[in-house]
Amino acid sequence: MKKVTENFIWEDFKVKELEDKHKINERGTRDGSGNQPPSHTKGYTVVENEIVGECNTYLEKHTNNLRTFLKKVEDSQNELTSHLHQNHFDPLANNLLADLNTLANHKKLKLSEYKNDYDTYQAEKKQFQSIHQVYREPNSADTSKITRSFLLIFVLLFIEVVANSNLLGGALMGGVAEGFALSSAVAFLNVIVSFLVGYYVVKNVNHLEKSKKILYGCLSVIYVLTISYVNLALGAYRSQAEKVTKSEINTGGLTPDQIDSAYQQAVTFWNVDFSFTGIILTMLGLSFAMISILDGLIFNDTYPGYGKTGQKTNRLKNLIRKEFHSYSKGVSELFSKYNKVFQDKFKTLLDIDLINWDSNTNLIQKEFITYIAKVNDLEEKTQHIIGEYRNVNTRVRENPAPSYFSEKFVINPEKKDPAKVFSEISHAYMEDKTREESKIKFSESINEKFKEAEDKIEKIQKSSENIQQELHEKYNIN
C-alpha cells in the first residue's frame, strides 16, 4: 500500500497586490481628509471590510482544499491502519496446509493406483511361478542391463566387421570393399541373428514343457551346426585363397579350373588344410556367435517369458519409489516457497506498510502545524494591510481616529484550531509520542502474529512428516 507523497500547497497572500487592488493609500487619504470614519464609529469601514473579505475568501478556499487533501491522506492512513491490524500470516498458513493436502491427496491417488497394479502383476508373477515351477526371483532386464546387453552386441558386430574385412580383403578380387560386404553379412549372422536365436530359440530349451524342450533343443542344435559350418567354410575359404595366392607366386600362375577347384573345396572344409589366418577367422566368428547366443539366452532371464513378469512389477516398484521421491521433493519445494512468501510479507509489513502508515500520520500532523502557521501569517498580513489604511487615515484627518483603530485584526480562534476546523479528520492526528507508541504496538502485533504463524507452520511440517510415514507404511514395497 502506498503513502501520500505530495504536500498541500498554500498560495501566497500577496499584500502588495491587495494594497494596490483596493487602493489603500489613496482611499485612506481620502477617508481621513473627510474625517471618515467618524471618531465615535465602532464598525469597520468599507475598505477594511474588503480586506477582511479577502482574508476570509483566501482562508475558506485553502481550508476547503486542505480538507479534501487531508481526506485523501486519512483514507490512505485508514486503509493502512486496517491493513496493519489484519493477520496476514494465518491465511498464508492455511493456504500452505491446503496445498500440502492437495499434494498428499494427489500422491495417495497415484500410489494407490500403482500399488493396485503392482498387486495385480505380483499375482500374475506368482501364478507364472506356480504354473512353470520357477520359484526364484526373475532376472529381469532393466535400463542398465538392456544398455549393457545392446552395447555388447554393437561392440561384437563392429569388431567382427572390421576384423573380417581385413582378414578377407586380401583373398577377394574386390579387395577390402568386397571383404567388407561379405564380412558384414557374416557378422550380422554371427551377432544379430545369434542374439535373436539365443533369445527366442535357445531360451525355450529351459521351458517346463517337454515337447517345447525337444523342439527348441533341436532347433538350437541345428542353428549351432549351421553357424559353425558357415564360419568353418569361411575359414577354409580364406585358407584356400591364401594357398592359391602362394601357388601363383611360386609357379607363375594357375589355370582358372585349378583356382575354381581350390575355392570349391572350402565347401567341404574338412578336406582343407586351414592356414593360421583361416583358423583365426573361424574362431573369431564362432566365439562371437556363441557370445551373442549366450547374451540372448540370459537377456531378460533364462526362462522364457519370466523376465517380462518381473519387468512389470519392477516398473511399478520404480514408479512408487519415484512418487515417494516426488512427494518429498514437492513438500520441500512447497515449504521453501511459502517460507519466502512469509518472509517477504513480514518484511513488507514492517519495512513498507508500517513506514507508509507512519509517513501518512506524520503528514497529517505536519499539515495541521502548517495550517496554524499559515493562518497566523494570514492574520498578520491582513492586519498589516488594515494597519496601513489606518495609519494613512490617522495622519491626514483632523478629528481623532476611532478607538477601534488601536485594536488589532484577529481571525476567529475557532478557525485557527485545525482540530476544530477539520474535526472529521482530527482523530487521525497524532503527536510524535503517540504516533511512535502506535508504531511500536503495530510492530509488536505483526511480530506476534508472525510467531504464531511460525508455530502453525511447524505443526504443518510435522503433519507432512506423518503423511510421508503413512504413505511409506501403506504403499512401500520391499
N, C-alpha and C positions, 0 to 999 in steps of 0.2 A: 504494500500500500504506500502511496506517495504522500510526501509532505507538500505543504503550500510553500513555494519557493519565492514568490514575489511579495513585495511590501506595498502597503497602501500609500499612494502618492497624494500629498497635500499641495494644492495650488498656492501660489504666493498671494497674500492680501496686500495689493500694491497701493501703498499710502500715497505716493506722488500722483499716480494716475487718478485716484479717487479725489484728491485735493483739486486737481485740475478739472476733473469732470464736474464737480459740484461748486467750483469757483469759490473756494473757501476764503481766500484773502479779499476778493472783490466784494463778496456778499457780507463778510464780516465787517468790512469798512463801511458799506452802505447801511447795514443794520445799526452799526454803532453810531454813525453820523445822525441817524434819526432816533437815537436813544431807544432802539429796539434790541432786545425785548425790554419792556418796562421794568423798572427796578423791583417792583413788587411781584413780578411774574415768577411762578414756580415750575411751569412746564417748559419742555424743550421747544426750541424754535423749529421752523420748517427745515432749516439746514441740518440742525442736529438730528432731527428725526430721520432725515435722508441718510445720514451717516450710520445711524443705528440700524436703519433698514438694510443698508449694505452689509453691515456686520451680521445681522440675523440671517440674511439670504445666504451669505457665504457659509455661515455655521450650519444652517439647515441642509444646504447642498452637500457639504462634506460629511455631515452626520449621517445622512441617508446613504451616501455612497460607502461610507465606512461600515455602516450596519450591514450592507449587502456583502462587503468583503469579509467582515467578521463572521457572518453566517456561513460563508464558504469554508472558512478556517474551522469553525465549530463543527460543521458537518464532517469534515475530514478527521477532526480530532475525535468526534463521537464514534465514527466508523473504526478508527484505530483503537479507541478505548474498548469498544465491543469486541474487536478482533483480539486484543491482548487478553481479555477476560476469558476467551474461549479456550477449551482444551483441544489443542491441535494434534496432540500426540496419541490420544486414546483412539480416534478414528483410524490413524495410521496403523496402530497395533491391531485393531480389528480387521483392517484390510490385509495385514500380514497373515493373521490367523485364517482368514477366508482363502487367501491364495495358497497357503500351506495345505489346507483341507482339500482344495481343488486338485493340487498336485498329488496329494496322497491318494485321493479317490481315483484319479486317472491311473496311477501306478497300480492300485489294487485291481482295477478292471483288467489292465494289461497282464498283470501277474496271474490273476485268476484264469484268464484265457490261456496263457502259456502253460499253466500248471495242469489245466484240464487236458490240453493237447498232449502234454508230456505223459500224463497218466494213461491216455489212450495208446500212445506209441509204446509206452513201457509195457502195457498189457499185450500189445502185438508182439513185442520182443520176447516176452515170456512164453507166449503161445508158440512162437517160432522155435524157441529153445526146446519146448516140450515136444513139438512135432518132429524136429530134426535131431533131438537128443544132444544138443550143444548147450552146455551149462556154464561155459566160461563167458567172460565179457567180450564183445566183439572188438576186433582191432580195426575200428572204422577210420576211414580216411578223413582227415581234417585239412584245413587250408595248408598247413605246414607240410603234411605228408604228401598231399597232392602236388605241391610245388616241388618237393624233393624227387618224387617219382617221375614227373614230367621233365624235370631238369636232367635226370639221369638218362632218360630216353633221348633227349636232344643232344646231350654230350656224346652218347654212343653213336648216334646217327652221324653227327658231324665228324667224329674221329674216323669212323669206317669209310665214309665218303672220301675224305682227304687221303687216308692211307691206301685204300683200294685204287684210287685214281693214280697215285704214284706207282703202286706195285703193278698195276695192269697197263699203265700208259705205254711202257716200253715194249709191250708184247703185242700191241694192236697197231694196225695200219694207220688208224686215225690218231695215234699218239695219245697225249694226255686228255684231249677233248673227248675222244671215243671212250677212253678209260673212265672218265668222269660219268658219262651217261650209263655205262654198264655198272659201274660201282654204285651209283645212286639207286639203280633198280635193285641190286643185290642187298644194299644197305637197308632199303625200305623193307625188303622181305625179312632180313635178319633182325631188324629192330622193331619197326612199327607193327608188321604182321605178327611177329613173335610175341610182342606185348599183348596184342589183341587175342591171340590164341591162348596165351597164358591166363588171361582174364576170363575169357568166355568158354574155353575148352578144358584146359588143364585143371582149372579151379574145380570143375564139376567131377573130377576124379574123387574128390573128398565127399561127394554127395552121399546121403544116407541110403538112397535107393540103389539097390544092387544093379538094376538094369542101366541106370544112368552112369554108374561107376564103370561098367563094362564098355558101354557105348563111347563115353568120352575118353576112357582109357585107351581104347583102340584108335580113336581119332588123334589122341596125343602122340601115340607111338608112330602113327602114320606121318604126322607133321614133323616129328623129330627126325624120322628117317628121311623124309623129303628134304628138310633143310640141311641135313647132314650131307645128303647126296649132292645138293646144289653147291655147297661150299667145297666139298671134295672135288667135284668136277671143275669148279672154278680154279682150285689149286693145281689140279692136273693140267688144265688148260694153260695156266701160267708157266708150269714146268716144261710142257711141250713147246711152248713158244720160245722159251729160253734155249731149249735143245736145238730147235730149228735155226735160231739166230747163230748159235755156235757152229753148226754144220755149214751154214752159208759162208761164214768167215773162214773155216778150215778147208773146205773142199772147193770153194769158189762158187757154190750155189747148188740148190736142189731143184728138182723138177716140180711143177705145180702139183702133180699127183702125189709126190712124196710129201709135200707140205700139207695137202688136204688130209692125207692119211695120218700124218703126225697129229694134226689138230683133232681129227675124229676119234683118236684113241683116248681123248680126255673124257669121252662119254663113258668109257669103261676104265674108270680111274684106277682100278685095281691092277691094270696092266701097265701103269705108268710109273716110272721112277721119279718120285717127287724131288724137285730141287728145294734148296733151303728157302727160297722166296715163295715157292708154292706151298710149302708147309706153313710158313708164317701167315700167308693169305688165308689158308684153310682154318688154322687155329684161331685167327682173329675173328673170322666170320662166325665160326661155331661158338666161340666164347661169348661174343656179343649177342648171338641168338639165344643162348642159354640164360644169360643175364636178363635179357628182355622178357623171356618166358617166366623166369622167376619173379621179376618185377611185377608182371601182370598177375601172377598167381597170388602174391601176398598183398597186392593193392586192394584196399577196402576189405580186408580179411580173406583168409584162405578158403573159408566155407562159402559157397555161392549164395548170394542174397543176404547173408548175415550182416555184412558191413552196412548195408542200407538201413536196416532196422536200428543199428547203433547210431547212424548219422542223424536219423530223425530225432532220437532222444537227446543226442549231443547238441543238436541245433537248438532245441528248446532249453537245454541247460544254459547254453551261451546267451540265449535271449533273456532268460531270467536273471542271469548274472549282470547283463547289460542294464536291465531295468533297475536292479539294486544300485548299480553304479550311477545310473541316470538320476535316481531319486536322491542319492547322497549329493551328487553334483548340483541338482536342481535346488535342494534345500540350502546348500551353501551359497549359491548364487542369489537365492531369494533373500536370505538374511543379509548378505552383503549389499544387495540393492536397497533394502529397507533401512539398513544402518546408515547408508549415505543419505537417504531421504530424511531420516530422523535428525541427523547431524545438520543437514542443510536447513531444515525447518527451525531447529533450535538456534542456529546462527542467524537466520533471517529475522526471527522474532526479537532477539537481543540486539543485533547489530544494525538492523534496518528499521523494523516496525517500531520498536521502542524508542529509538533515536528520533524517528519521524514524529512520534507522538510528543516527545519532549520538545522537539522543534516547533510544532504547531502550538503547543501550550505556551511556550516561551514567546511565540509570535503574538498571541492574544495579549499577554502581559505587556509586551513591548508596545503594541498599538494603543493599549489603554494609557500607558505612560506618555506616549507621543501625543495622544489626544489631549491630555491635561496641559502639556506644554504648548500645543498649538492654540488651544482656547485661551490660555493666559497671554500668549503672544498676540492673538487677535484682540483681546481686551485692551492691551497696551497700545496697539496700533490705532484702534478705534478711538481711545482716549486721546491719543496724540493728535488725530485729525480734529476732534471736537475741541481739544485744548487750543489748537492753532486758531480756530474760528473765534473762540472766546478771547484769546489774547488780542487779536486784531480788533475785535469789537470793543473790548475794555479800553484799549489805547485811544480810540478816537471818540468815544462817547463823552458827553458832559455829565450826565447823571450817573449815579453809582450803578454798578453792574448788579444784576440779580444775585441773591445769596447762593443760589444753586450752582453758580459758575465755579464756586470753590469746591464743589463736590466732584469726585472722580467718577467716570463712567464705569459701571460694574455689570458684567454678564451675570444673569441669574445663576446662583450657586447650583441649582438643580441641573443646569445644563453643563456645568463644569465637571460634575462627577460622572465618569463613564459607567460606573456600576449602576447608576440610576438611568442614565441615557440609554444604555444598552442592557437593560435589566433582563431581557430574554436570553442574553448571552453571558451574563455575568457569572453564571455557575461554572463556566469553563475557564474563568480567570483564576490563576493560582500565583501566589507569591513563590519566590525561589525556594524557600524552605519546604513549603507544601508540595511543590512540583517535584522536588528531589525525593521527598519521602514517598510520594506516589510512584515515582520511577523505581525506587528500591523495592516497593511492595510488588510491583509488576514483575520485576526481575526475579524476586523470590518465588512468586507464584509460578512463573514459567519453569524455573529450576525444579520446583516441587513436582509439577506435572510431568516434566521430563523424566525425573527419577521414578515416578510411579509407572510411566510407560516402560522404562528400562526393566523394572521388576516384572512387568507383564510379559515383556519380550523373553526374559529368562524362562518364564513358565512355558511360553510357546515353544522355545527351543528345547526344553525338557520334553514337551509333548511330541515334538518332531523325532526325538531320540526314541521315545516309547513306540511311536508309529513304525519307525525303522526296525526296531526289535520285533515288533508284532509281525511285520511283513516277512522278516527272516524266519521267524518261528513257523509261520504258516505256509510260506511258499518256497523256502530254501530247499535245494536238492543236494544231498551229499553225494 
